Amino acid sequence: MRFRMLIEYDGSDFSGWQLQKNVSTIQGALEDALFKISGQTIRVHGAGRTDAGVHARGQVAHFDILKPHIETKKLRNAVNSLTPGSIIVNQLESVSEDFHSRYSAVSRRYRYYISTKPLAIGRQYAWLFKSELDDVKIEKFCEYLKNKKDFTSFSKVTENMEHYLCDIHFSNWIRSKDDFLIFEIEANRFLHGMVRALVGTLVKVGTGKLTLSDLEKIFIGKDRRLAAMAAPACGLFLEEVKYQ
């Protein structure tokens, strides 16, 4: 039987989503909990493999379990009781066998938070960036991204990557009332490290260190070394995964 989970987590103390030896991961914590509940070795498949320190409000995952002897609500409560408080399964429901959290998804939406002032509470959820950022230049950057497809220059190189093409559905720049600057982006897929690389480049555009002409050279060059350094992981949130 297949189940889908909607998961929220604080990634501060985890080495990312993906299971790794000798370190704490979100996937590992969920699989450990399911093993304790069922006695079965269960693989949890996530919609996106967030990096170390990255957070999520809307991660989606699925898993298969043989003959669960527990109703769905109790299963969700049991998982939550066996995972750290920094991981919460907000929804758990049975789904058809052809659902796949990663391959059935049509888009993912991320938000990156920048704080313009030092924070005591919440400092682990935003990048403190004190330099002034030009809203007009960044809004032009967001518009510019919508017409781009090849994001090779904004991705870590991996051997099994078939291509570096992404369809950007939208990208927005938001100034919130509580002094947060927010970069929001939605696409059909994201490459490894892509959003953080885009944010690192965005602040260079916003401070006048890069122009749109410079950006064009970065995209044409298809070389990660041409783009800016990645923004810190702490400000990045996986907000939503959409399905048809």
LUMKOLTOR-544998 format. One record per residue: residue in one letter; x, y, z of N, C-alpha, C in turn. Coordinates in nm, 2 decimals, always signed. Atoms other than C-alpha are relative to their C-alpha. Example, Ala and Ser with C-alpha at 12.3 -4.5 7.8 and 13.67 -1.06 7.14 Angstrom:
REM residues 2
REC residu    nxx    nyy    nzz   caxx   cayy   cazz    cxx    cyy    czz
REC      a  +0.09  -0.12  +0.00  +1.23  -0.45  +0.78  +0.09  +0.12  +0.00
REC      s  -0.09  -0.11  +0.00  +1.37  -0.11  +0.71  -0.08  +0.11  +0.08
//
This chain:
REM residues 244
REC residu    nxx    nyy    nzz   caxx   cayy   cazz    cxx    cyy    czz
REC      m  +0.08  -0.12  +0.00  +0.00  +0.00  +0.00  +0.09  +0.12  +0.00
REC      r  -0.08  -0.12  +0.01  +0.13  +0.34  -0.09  -0.06  +0.12  +0.07
REC      f  +0.05  -0.11  -0.07  +0.11  +0.65  +0.12  +0.08  +0.13  -0.04
REC      r  -0.06  -0.13  +0.03  +0.19  +1.02  +0.05  +0.00  +0.08  +0.13
REC      m  -0.02  -0.09  -0.11  +0.32  +1.26  +0.32  +0.03  +0.14  -0.04
REC      l  -0.03  -0.15  +0.01  +0.32  +1.64  +0.34  +0.08  +0.03  +0.12
REC      i  -0.09  -0.01  -0.12  +0.62  +1.72  +0.56  +0.06  +0.15  +0.01
REC      e  -0.06  -0.13  -0.04  +0.75  +2.04  +0.73  +0.13  -0.04  +0.08
REC      y  -0.11  +0.02  -0.09  +1.10  +2.05  +0.87  +0.10  +0.12  +0.00
REC      d  -0.10  -0.10  -0.03  +1.37  +2.27  +1.01  +0.13  -0.08  -0.03
REC      g  -0.12  +0.07  +0.04  +1.69  +2.16  +0.83  +0.13  +0.04  +0.06
REC      s  -0.12  -0.06  -0.06  +1.93  +2.34  +1.06  +0.10  -0.11  +0.05
REC      d  -0.09  +0.11  -0.06  +2.06  +2.02  +1.23  +0.01  -0.12  -0.08
REC      f  -0.01  +0.11  +0.08  +2.04  +1.79  +0.94  +0.09  +0.02  -0.12
REC      s  -0.09  +0.00  +0.11  +2.28  +1.70  +0.66  -0.08  -0.02  -0.13
REC      g  +0.08  +0.01  +0.12  +2.01  +1.74  +0.40  -0.11  -0.10  +0.01
REC      w  +0.11  +0.10  +0.01  +1.72  +1.52  +0.29  +0.05  -0.14  -0.02
REC      q  -0.03  +0.13  +0.05  +1.90  +1.23  +0.13  +0.08  -0.08  +0.11
REC      l  -0.07  +0.09  -0.10  +2.01  +0.93  +0.34  +0.15  -0.01  -0.03
REC      q  -0.15  +0.01  +0.00  +2.38  +0.93  +0.42  +0.05  -0.08  +0.12
REC      k  -0.06  +0.07  -0.11  +2.60  +0.72  +0.64  +0.05  +0.09  +0.11
REC      n  -0.06  -0.06  -0.12  +2.69  +0.84  +0.99  -0.04  +0.15  +0.02
REC      v  +0.05  -0.14  -0.03  +2.50  +1.17  +0.97  -0.16  +0.00  +0.00
REC      s  +0.15  -0.01  -0.01  +2.14  +1.28  +1.04  -0.06  +0.06  -0.12
REC      t  +0.07  -0.05  +0.11  +1.91  +1.33  +0.75  -0.15  -0.01  +0.02
REC      i  +0.14  +0.00  -0.01  +1.54  +1.39  +0.70  -0.05  -0.14  -0.04
REC      q  +0.04  +0.13  +0.05  +1.49  +1.08  +0.50  +0.04  -0.11  +0.10
REC      g  -0.05  +0.10  -0.10  +1.69  +0.87  +0.75  -0.09  +0.00  +0.12
REC      a  +0.08  -0.01  -0.12  +1.48  +1.00  +1.04  -0.14  -0.06  -0.02
REC      l  +0.13  +0.05  +0.04  +1.15  +0.91  +0.86  +0.00  -0.15  -0.02
REC      e  -0.01  +0.14  +0.02  +1.27  +0.57  +0.76  +0.02  -0.08  +0.13
REC      d  -0.02  +0.06  -0.13  +1.39  +0.49  +1.11  -0.14  -0.01  +0.08
REC      a  +0.13  +0.00  -0.07  +1.04  +0.59  +1.25  -0.09  -0.11  -0.06
REC      l  +0.09  +0.10  +0.07  +0.86  +0.37  +0.99  +0.05  -0.14  +0.03
REC      f  -0.05  +0.14  -0.03  +1.09  +0.07  +1.07  -0.05  -0.03  +0.15
REC      k  +0.04  +0.03  -0.13  +1.01  +0.10  +1.44  -0.15  -0.03  +0.01
REC      i  +0.15  +0.02  +0.00  +0.63  +0.12  +1.37  -0.03  -0.14  -0.07
REC      s  +0.05  +0.11  +0.08  +0.61  -0.16  +1.11  +0.09  -0.12  +0.01
REC      g  -0.09  +0.11  +0.01  +0.92  -0.38  +1.15  +0.05  -0.02  -0.14
REC      q  -0.04  +0.01  +0.14  +0.97  -0.33  +0.78  +0.11  +0.10  -0.04
REC      t  -0.09  -0.10  +0.05  +1.26  -0.17  +0.60  -0.07  +0.07  -0.12
REC      i  +0.09  -0.08  +0.09  +1.08  +0.11  +0.41  +0.08  +0.11  -0.06
REC      r  -0.07  -0.11  +0.06  +1.23  +0.35  +0.16  -0.10  +0.11  -0.02
REC      v  +0.08  -0.12  +0.01  +1.09  +0.70  +0.17  +0.05  +0.08  -0.12
REC      h  -0.04  -0.08  +0.12  +1.10  +0.89  -0.16  -0.05  +0.14  +0.00
REC      g  +0.03  -0.14  -0.01  +1.11  +1.27  -0.15  -0.02  +0.06  -0.14
REC      a  +0.01  -0.08  +0.13  +1.00  +1.52  -0.42  +0.12  +0.08  -0.03
REC      g  -0.12  -0.08  +0.03  +1.32  +1.71  -0.38  +0.10  -0.03  +0.11
REC      r  -0.11  +0.04  -0.09  +1.66  +1.64  -0.22  +0.06  +0.13  +0.05
REC      t  -0.05  -0.13  -0.05  +1.71  +1.96  -0.02  +0.14  -0.03  +0.07
REC      d  -0.13  +0.01  -0.05  +2.07  +2.03  +0.09  +0.01  +0.02  +0.15
REC      a  -0.02  -0.02  -0.14  +2.21  +2.05  +0.44  -0.03  +0.14  +0.04
REC      g  +0.04  -0.13  -0.05  +2.06  +2.34  +0.63  -0.12  +0.06  -0.06
REC      v  +0.12  -0.05  +0.07  +1.77  +2.39  +0.39  -0.13  -0.05  +0.07
REC      h  +0.12  +0.03  -0.07  +1.42  +2.39  +0.53  -0.12  -0.03  -0.10
REC      a  +0.11  +0.02  +0.09  +1.08  +2.29  +0.40  -0.13  +0.02  +0.08
REC      r  +0.13  -0.01  -0.05  +0.72  +2.38  +0.46  -0.10  -0.10  -0.08
REC      g  +0.09  +0.08  +0.09  +0.58  +2.17  +0.17  +0.07  -0.12  -0.07
REC      q  -0.06  +0.12  +0.06  +0.81  +1.87  +0.11  -0.11  -0.11  -0.01
REC      v  +0.09  +0.11  +0.02  +0.62  +1.57  -0.03  +0.08  -0.12  -0.02
REC      a  -0.07  +0.13  +0.01  +0.73  +1.21  +0.00  -0.10  -0.11  +0.00
REC      h  +0.09  +0.11  +0.00  +0.58  +0.87  -0.05  +0.08  -0.13  +0.04
REC      f  -0.06  +0.12  -0.04  +0.65  +0.52  +0.08  -0.11  -0.12  -0.02
REC      d  +0.09  +0.12  +0.01  +0.51  +0.16  +0.04  +0.02  -0.08  +0.13
REC      i  -0.01  +0.08  -0.12  +0.42  -0.05  +0.34  -0.09  -0.12  -0.02
REC      l  +0.08  +0.12  +0.02  +0.29  -0.41  +0.34  -0.10  -0.02  +0.12
REC      k  +0.11  +0.02  -0.10  -0.04  -0.46  +0.52  +0.01  +0.08  +0.13
REC      p  +0.00  -0.08  -0.12  -0.04  -0.17  +0.76  -0.11  -0.04  +0.10
REC      h  +0.10  +0.04  -0.10  -0.21  -0.28  +1.08  -0.03  +0.12  +0.09
REC      i  +0.03  -0.12  -0.07  -0.28  +0.08  +1.18  -0.07  +0.10  -0.09
REC      e  +0.07  -0.09  +0.09  -0.52  +0.34  +1.05  +0.09  +0.12  -0.03
REC      t  -0.09  -0.10  +0.06  -0.38  +0.64  +0.86  +0.03  +0.11  +0.10
REC      k  -0.02  -0.10  -0.09  -0.43  +0.90  +1.13  +0.10  -0.04  +0.11
REC      k  -0.09  +0.05  -0.10  -0.26  +0.68  +1.39  +0.14  -0.02  -0.05
REC      l  -0.13  +0.01  +0.06  +0.02  +0.61  +1.15  +0.07  +0.13  +0.00
REC      r  -0.07  -0.13  +0.00  +0.09  +0.98  +1.11  +0.04  +0.04  +0.14
REC      n  -0.04  -0.04  -0.14  +0.08  +1.04  +1.48  +0.12  -0.08  +0.05
REC      a  -0.11  +0.08  -0.04  +0.31  +0.75  +1.53  +0.14  +0.04  -0.06
REC      v  -0.12  -0.05  +0.07  +0.56  +0.88  +1.28  +0.05  +0.13  +0.07
REC      n  -0.03  -0.12  -0.07  +0.55  +1.22  +1.45  +0.06  -0.02  +0.14
REC      s  -0.05  +0.03  -0.14  +0.61  +1.07  +1.79  +0.14  -0.06  +0.00
REC      l  -0.13  +0.07  +0.00  +0.92  +0.89  +1.67  +0.11  +0.08  -0.08
REC      t  -0.10  -0.08  +0.07  +1.09  +1.17  +1.47  +0.03  +0.12  +0.09
REC      p  -0.03  -0.12  -0.07  +1.26  +1.48  +1.61  -0.10  +0.11  -0.01
REC      g  +0.10  -0.10  +0.01  +1.05  +1.78  +1.68  +0.02  +0.10  -0.11
REC      s  -0.03  -0.08  +0.11  +1.21  +1.95  +1.39  -0.05  -0.05  -0.13
REC      i  +0.07  +0.06  +0.12  +1.02  +1.72  +1.15  -0.14  -0.03  +0.04
REC      i  +0.14  +0.03  -0.02  +0.65  +1.71  +1.13  -0.07  -0.04  -0.13
REC      v  +0.08  +0.04  +0.11  +0.43  +1.51  +0.90  -0.14  +0.06  +0.02
REC      n  +0.12  -0.07  -0.01  +0.13  +1.74  +0.85  -0.12  -0.07  -0.06
REC      q  +0.11  +0.08  +0.07  -0.07  +1.51  +0.62  +0.06  -0.13  -0.04
REC      l  -0.04  +0.13  +0.04  -0.05  +1.14  +0.55  -0.13  -0.06  -0.06
REC      e  +0.12  +0.06  +0.07  -0.29  +0.97  +0.30  +0.04  -0.11  -0.09
REC      s  -0.03  +0.10  +0.10  -0.31  +0.66  +0.09  -0.02  +0.05  -0.14
REC      v  +0.01  -0.05  +0.14  -0.26  +0.71  -0.28  +0.01  -0.12  -0.09
REC      s  -0.01  +0.11  +0.10  -0.26  +0.50  -0.60  +0.14  -0.04  -0.02
REC      e  -0.14  +0.06  +0.02  +0.04  +0.28  -0.68  +0.08  +0.07  -0.10
REC      d  -0.08  -0.07  +0.11  +0.13  +0.50  -0.98  +0.05  +0.14  +0.04
REC      f  -0.05  -0.13  -0.05  +0.19  +0.81  -0.77  +0.14  -0.01  +0.04
REC      h  -0.14  -0.01  -0.04  +0.55  +0.91  -0.73  +0.03  +0.14  +0.04
REC      s  -0.01  -0.14  -0.05  +0.64  +1.21  -0.52  +0.10  +0.08  -0.08
REC      r  -0.10  -0.08  +0.09  +0.93  +1.31  -0.75  -0.05  +0.01  -0.14
REC      y  +0.02  +0.00  +0.15  +0.83  +1.20  -1.10  -0.15  +0.04  -0.03
REC      s  +0.14  -0.04  +0.03  +0.45  +1.28  -1.07  -0.01  +0.16  +0.02
REC      a  +0.01  -0.14  -0.03  +0.53  +1.64  -0.96  +0.01  +0.08  -0.13
REC      v  +0.00  -0.09  +0.12  +0.47  +1.92  -1.22  +0.08  +0.13  +0.03
REC      s  -0.08  -0.12  -0.03  +0.65  +2.20  -1.03  +0.03  +0.00  +0.14
REC      r  -0.04  -0.02  -0.14  +0.83  +2.30  -0.71  +0.01  +0.15  +0.01
REC      r  -0.01  -0.14  -0.03  +0.82  +2.64  -0.55  +0.09  +0.02  +0.12
REC      y  -0.09  -0.03  -0.11  +1.10  +2.78  -0.33  -0.01  +0.15  +0.03
REC      r  -0.01  -0.13  -0.04  +1.14  +3.09  -0.13  +0.14  +0.02  +0.07
REC      y  -0.13  -0.03  -0.07  +1.47  +3.25  -0.01  -0.02  +0.13  +0.07
REC      y  +0.02  -0.12  -0.09  +1.46  +3.49  +0.28  +0.13  +0.07  +0.04
REC      i  -0.12  -0.08  -0.03  +1.71  +3.77  +0.33  -0.05  +0.10  +0.11
REC      s  +0.03  -0.10  -0.10  +1.71  +3.98  +0.65  +0.08  +0.12  -0.01
REC      t  -0.08  -0.13  +0.01  +1.81  +4.35  +0.64  +0.06  +0.04  +0.13
REC      k  -0.05  -0.04  -0.13  +1.88  +4.36  +1.01  +0.03  -0.12  +0.08
REC      p  -0.03  +0.12  -0.08  +2.04  +4.13  +1.27  -0.12  -0.05  +0.07
REC      l  +0.11  +0.07  -0.07  +1.80  +3.88  +1.43  +0.06  -0.08  +0.11
REC      a  -0.03  +0.10  -0.11  +1.82  +3.70  +1.76  -0.08  -0.12  -0.02
REC      i  +0.09  +0.10  +0.03  +1.51  +3.50  +1.70  -0.03  -0.02  -0.14
REC      g  +0.03  +0.02  +0.14  +1.48  +3.35  +1.36  +0.13  +0.02  -0.09
REC      r  -0.12  -0.02  +0.08  +1.84  +3.41  +1.25  +0.04  -0.12  -0.08
REC      q  -0.03  +0.12  +0.07  +1.87  +3.05  +1.14  -0.09  -0.02  -0.12
REC      y  +0.09  +0.01  +0.11  +1.60  +3.11  +0.88  +0.01  +0.11  -0.11
REC      a  -0.02  -0.11  +0.10  +1.74  +3.40  +0.68  +0.15  +0.04  -0.01
REC      w  -0.14  -0.05  +0.03  +2.06  +3.54  +0.53  +0.00  +0.15  +0.04
REC      l  -0.02  -0.14  -0.03  +2.17  +3.86  +0.70  +0.08  +0.07  -0.10
REC      f  -0.07  -0.07  +0.11  +2.26  +4.09  +0.42  -0.02  +0.15  +0.02
REC      k  +0.02  -0.14  -0.04  +2.32  +4.45  +0.52  +0.01  +0.10  -0.11
REC      s  -0.02  -0.09  +0.11  +2.41  +4.61  +0.19  -0.14  +0.04  -0.07
REC      e  +0.12  -0.04  +0.06  +2.14  +4.81  +0.01  -0.02  -0.08  -0.13
REC      l  +0.03  +0.07  +0.13  +1.97  +4.62  -0.28  -0.10  +0.08  -0.08
REC      d  +0.09  -0.08  +0.09  +1.81  +4.79  -0.57  -0.11  -0.08  -0.05
REC      d  +0.11  +0.08  +0.04  +1.46  +4.66  -0.62  -0.02  -0.01  -0.15
REC      v  +0.03  +0.00  +0.14  +1.43  +4.77  -0.98  +0.10  -0.09  -0.08
REC      k  -0.10  +0.09  +0.06  +1.75  +4.59  -1.08  -0.03  -0.15  +0.02
REC      i  +0.03  +0.14  -0.03  +1.64  +4.27  -0.90  -0.13  -0.04  -0.07
REC      e  +0.13  +0.04  +0.08  +1.29  +4.28  -1.06  +0.03  -0.03  -0.14
REC      k  -0.04  +0.03  +0.14  +1.46  +4.30  -1.40  +0.07  -0.13  -0.01
REC      f  -0.06  +0.13  +0.00  +1.67  +4.00  -1.30  -0.10  -0.11  +0.00
REC      c  +0.11  +0.10  -0.01  +1.35  +3.81  -1.21  -0.07  -0.02  -0.13
REC      e  +0.06  +0.01  +0.13  +1.20  +3.89  -1.54  +0.09  -0.07  -0.10
REC      y  -0.10  +0.06  +0.09  +1.52  +3.79  -1.72  +0.00  -0.15  +0.01
REC      l  +0.00  +0.14  -0.03  +1.51  +3.45  -1.56  -0.11  -0.08  -0.07
REC      k  +0.12  +0.07  +0.05  +1.17  +3.37  -1.70  +0.02  -0.05  -0.15
REC      n  -0.02  +0.04  +0.14  +1.30  +3.35  -2.06  +0.12  -0.09  -0.02
REC      k  -0.12  +0.08  +0.01  +1.60  +3.13  -1.97  -0.04  -0.15  +0.02
REC      k  +0.03  +0.14  -0.01  +1.61  +2.75  -2.01  +0.12  -0.08  +0.06
REC      d  -0.12  +0.07  -0.04  +1.97  +2.63  -1.96  +0.07  +0.06  +0.12
REC      f  -0.05  -0.06  -0.13  +2.09  +2.68  -1.60  +0.13  -0.08  +0.04
REC      t  -0.12  +0.07  -0.03  +2.42  +2.49  -1.63  +0.09  +0.09  +0.09
REC      s  -0.09  -0.08  -0.08  +2.61  +2.79  -1.48  -0.05  +0.02  +0.14
REC      f  +0.05  -0.01  -0.13  +2.39  +2.77  -1.17  -0.02  -0.13  +0.07
REC      s  +0.02  +0.13  -0.06  +2.42  +2.40  -1.09  +0.14  -0.06  +0.03
REC      k  -0.11  +0.08  -0.03  +2.67  +2.18  -0.92  +0.01  -0.11  -0.11
REC      v  -0.01  +0.10  +0.10  +2.81  +1.93  -1.18  -0.01  -0.14  +0.06
REC      t  +0.02  +0.14  -0.05  +2.69  +1.57  -1.13  +0.01  -0.09  -0.13
REC      e  -0.03  +0.09  +0.11  +2.78  +1.28  -1.35  -0.13  -0.06  -0.06
REC      n  +0.12  +0.06  +0.05  +2.43  +1.14  -1.39  -0.11  +0.10  -0.05
REC      m  +0.09  -0.10  +0.05  +2.27  +1.47  -1.50  -0.01  -0.01  -0.15
REC      e  +0.02  +0.02  +0.14  +2.11  +1.42  -1.84  +0.00  +0.14  -0.07
REC      h  +0.00  -0.14  +0.05  +2.06  +1.80  -1.90  -0.03  +0.10  +0.11
REC      y  +0.01  -0.11  -0.09  +2.04  +2.13  -1.73  -0.11  +0.10  -0.03
REC      l  +0.11  -0.08  +0.04  +1.72  +2.26  -1.87  -0.11  +0.01  +0.10
REC      c  +0.11  -0.02  -0.09  +1.45  +2.41  -1.65  -0.10  +0.10  -0.06
REC      d  +0.11  -0.09  +0.05  +1.11  +2.57  -1.73  -0.04  +0.09  +0.12
REC      i  +0.04  -0.08  -0.11  +1.07  +2.87  -1.50  -0.14  +0.05  -0.01
REC      h  +0.14  -0.04  +0.00  +0.70  +2.93  -1.42  -0.01  +0.15  +0.04
REC      f  +0.00  -0.14  -0.04  +0.76  +3.25  -1.23  +0.12  +0.02  +0.10
REC      s  -0.10  -0.04  -0.10  +1.02  +3.44  -1.02  -0.04  +0.14  +0.04
REC      n  +0.05  -0.13  -0.05  +0.93  +3.73  -0.79  +0.10  +0.05  +0.11
REC      w  -0.07  -0.07  -0.10  +1.10  +3.98  -0.56  -0.09  +0.07  +0.09
REC      i  +0.10  -0.05  -0.09  +0.91  +4.07  -0.25  +0.07  +0.07  +0.12
REC      r  -0.04  -0.06  -0.12  +0.97  +4.32  +0.03  -0.11  -0.01  +0.10
REC      s  +0.11  +0.02  -0.10  +0.77  +4.21  +0.33  +0.00  +0.12  +0.10
REC      k  +0.01  -0.11  -0.09  +0.65  +4.45  +0.60  +0.09  -0.02  +0.13
REC      d  -0.08  +0.03  -0.11  +0.87  +4.28  +0.86  +0.15  +0.00  -0.03
REC      d  -0.14  -0.02  +0.04  +1.20  +4.38  +0.69  +0.07  -0.12  -0.06
REC      f  -0.06  +0.11  +0.08  +1.25  +4.05  +0.50  -0.01  +0.03  -0.15
REC      l  +0.00  +0.00  +0.14  +1.34  +4.04  +0.14  -0.01  -0.14  -0.05
REC      i  +0.03  +0.14  +0.04  +1.21  +3.73  -0.04  +0.01  -0.02  -0.15
REC      f  -0.01  +0.05  +0.14  +1.31  +3.57  -0.37  -0.08  -0.12  -0.01
REC      e  +0.09  +0.12  +0.02  +1.04  +3.33  -0.48  +0.01  -0.04  -0.15
REC      i  -0.01  +0.06  +0.14  +1.07  +3.10  -0.78  -0.07  -0.13  -0.01
REC      e  +0.07  +0.12  +0.03  +0.87  +2.82  -0.93  +0.05  -0.06  -0.13
REC      a  -0.04  +0.06  +0.13  +0.99  +2.58  -1.20  -0.04  -0.15  +0.00
REC      n  +0.03  +0.14  +0.01  +0.92  +2.23  -1.33  +0.10  -0.09  +0.08
REC      r  -0.10  +0.07  -0.07  +1.25  +2.12  -1.18  +0.11  +0.10  +0.04
REC      f  -0.12  -0.08  -0.04  +1.56  +2.26  -1.00  +0.12  -0.09  +0.00
REC      l  -0.13  +0.07  +0.00  +1.92  +2.16  -1.03  +0.07  +0.01  +0.13
REC      h  -0.07  +0.00  -0.13  +2.16  +2.09  -0.75  +0.06  +0.13  +0.03
REC      g  -0.05  -0.13  -0.04  +2.23  +2.42  -0.57  -0.04  +0.11  -0.08
REC      m  +0.04  -0.11  +0.09  +2.05  +2.62  -0.83  -0.06  +0.12  +0.06
REC      v  +0.07  -0.11  -0.06  +1.83  +2.84  -0.61  +0.10  +0.09  +0.07
REC      r  -0.10  -0.08  -0.08  +2.12  +2.94  -0.38  +0.10  +0.07  -0.09
REC      a  -0.09  -0.06  +0.09  +2.34  +3.01  -0.68  -0.07  +0.12  -0.06
REC      l  +0.07  -0.11  +0.06  +2.07  +3.23  -0.83  -0.01  +0.12  +0.10
REC      v  +0.01  -0.10  -0.10  +2.03  +3.42  -0.50  +0.14  +0.07  +0.02
REC      g  -0.14  -0.06  -0.01  +2.41  +3.47  -0.47  +0.02  +0.10  -0.12
REC      t  -0.01  -0.09  +0.11  +2.39  +3.62  -0.82  -0.09  +0.12  +0.01
REC      l  +0.10  -0.11  -0.01  +2.08  +3.82  -0.75  +0.05  +0.12  +0.09
REC      v  -0.05  -0.11  -0.08  +2.25  +4.02  -0.47  +0.11  +0.07  -0.07
REC      k  -0.11  -0.07  +0.08  +2.54  +4.10  -0.70  -0.07  +0.10  -0.10
REC      v  +0.08  -0.09  +0.09  +2.28  +4.24  -0.95  -0.06  +0.11  +0.08
REC      g  +0.06  -0.11  -0.08  +2.11  +4.43  -0.67  +0.09  +0.10  +0.06
REC      t  -0.10  -0.10  -0.05  +2.43  +4.59  -0.55  +0.08  +0.06  -0.11
REC      g  -0.06  -0.06  +0.12  +2.53  +4.68  -0.90  +0.13  -0.06  -0.04
REC      k  -0.12  +0.07  +0.03  +2.82  +4.44  -0.92  -0.01  -0.08  -0.13
REC      l  +0.03  +0.07  +0.12  +2.66  +4.26  -1.21  -0.11  +0.07  -0.08
REC      t  +0.11  -0.06  +0.09  +2.46  +4.39  -1.51  -0.07  -0.12  -0.07
REC      l  +0.07  +0.10  +0.08  +2.22  +4.21  -1.73  +0.09  -0.05  -0.12
REC      s  -0.09  +0.04  +0.10  +2.49  +4.20  -2.00  +0.10  -0.11  +0.06
REC      d  -0.08  +0.09  -0.07  +2.71  +4.02  -1.74  -0.07  -0.14  +0.01
REC      l  +0.08  +0.12  -0.02  +2.43  +3.77  -1.68  -0.01  -0.08  -0.13
REC      e  +0.01  +0.07  +0.13  +2.40  +3.69  -2.05  +0.13  -0.08  -0.02
REC      k  -0.13  +0.07  +0.01  +2.77  +3.60  -2.05  +0.01  -0.12  +0.09
REC      i  +0.00  +0.11  -0.09  +2.72  +3.38  -1.75  -0.08  -0.12  -0.05
REC      f  +0.08  +0.10  +0.06  +2.44  +3.19  -1.91  +0.06  -0.07  -0.12
REC      i  -0.07  +0.06  +0.12  +2.62  +3.15  -2.24  +0.12  -0.08  +0.03
REC      g  -0.12  +0.07  -0.03  +2.93  +3.04  -2.07  -0.02  -0.15  +0.05
REC      k  +0.04  +0.13  -0.05  +2.76  +2.73  -1.91  +0.11  -0.06  +0.09
REC      d  -0.11  +0.04  -0.09  +3.02  +2.72  -1.63  -0.04  +0.05  +0.14
REC      r  +0.04  -0.04  -0.14  +2.93  +2.73  -1.26  +0.10  +0.10  +0.06
REC      r  -0.10  -0.09  -0.05  +3.25  +2.92  -1.19  -0.03  +0.15  -0.04
REC      l  +0.03  -0.13  +0.05  +3.11  +3.22  -1.38  -0.11  +0.07  +0.08
REC      a  +0.11  -0.06  -0.08  +2.81  +3.28  -1.15  +0.06  +0.02  +0.14
REC      a  -0.04  -0.04  -0.14  +2.83  +3.41  -0.79  +0.00  -0.12  +0.09
REC      m  +0.01  +0.10  -0.11  +2.89  +3.20  -0.48  -0.14  -0.02  +0.04
REC      a  +0.13  +0.04  -0.05  +2.59  +3.02  -0.34  -0.03  +0.08  +0.13
REC      a  +0.04  -0.06  -0.12  +2.39  +3.20  -0.08  -0.01  -0.10  +0.11
REC      p  +0.01  +0.10  -0.11  +2.38  +3.04  +0.27  -0.13  -0.08  -0.01
REC      a  +0.11  +0.09  +0.01  +2.15  +2.74  +0.30  -0.11  +0.05  +0.10
REC      c  +0.10  -0.03  -0.11  +1.97  +2.89  +0.61  -0.12  +0.07  -0.05
REC      g  +0.11  -0.08  +0.04  +1.75  +3.12  +0.41  -0.10  -0.07  -0.10
REC      l  +0.07  +0.07  +0.10  +1.61  +2.86  +0.17  -0.11  -0.09  +0.05
REC      f  +0.11  +0.09  -0.03  +1.27  +2.69  +0.20  -0.07  -0.06  -0.12
REC      l  +0.09  +0.06  +0.10  +1.09  +2.44  -0.02  -0.14  +0.02  +0.05
REC      e  +0.14  -0.05  -0.04  +0.74  +2.59  +0.00  -0.11  -0.10  -0.04
REC      e  +0.11  +0.07  +0.05  +0.53  +2.37  -0.22  +0.04  -0.09  -0.12
REC      v  -0.02  +0.09  +0.12  +0.53  +2.08  -0.47  -0.14  -0.02  -0.05
REC      k  +0.14  +0.01  +0.07  +0.24  +2.07  -0.72  -0.01  -0.12  -0.08
REC      y  +0.03  +0.12  +0.08  +0.08  +1.78  -0.89  -0.13  +0.03  -0.08
REC      q  +0.12  -0.01  +0.08  -0.18  +1.75  -1.16  -0.12  -0.05  +0.07
//
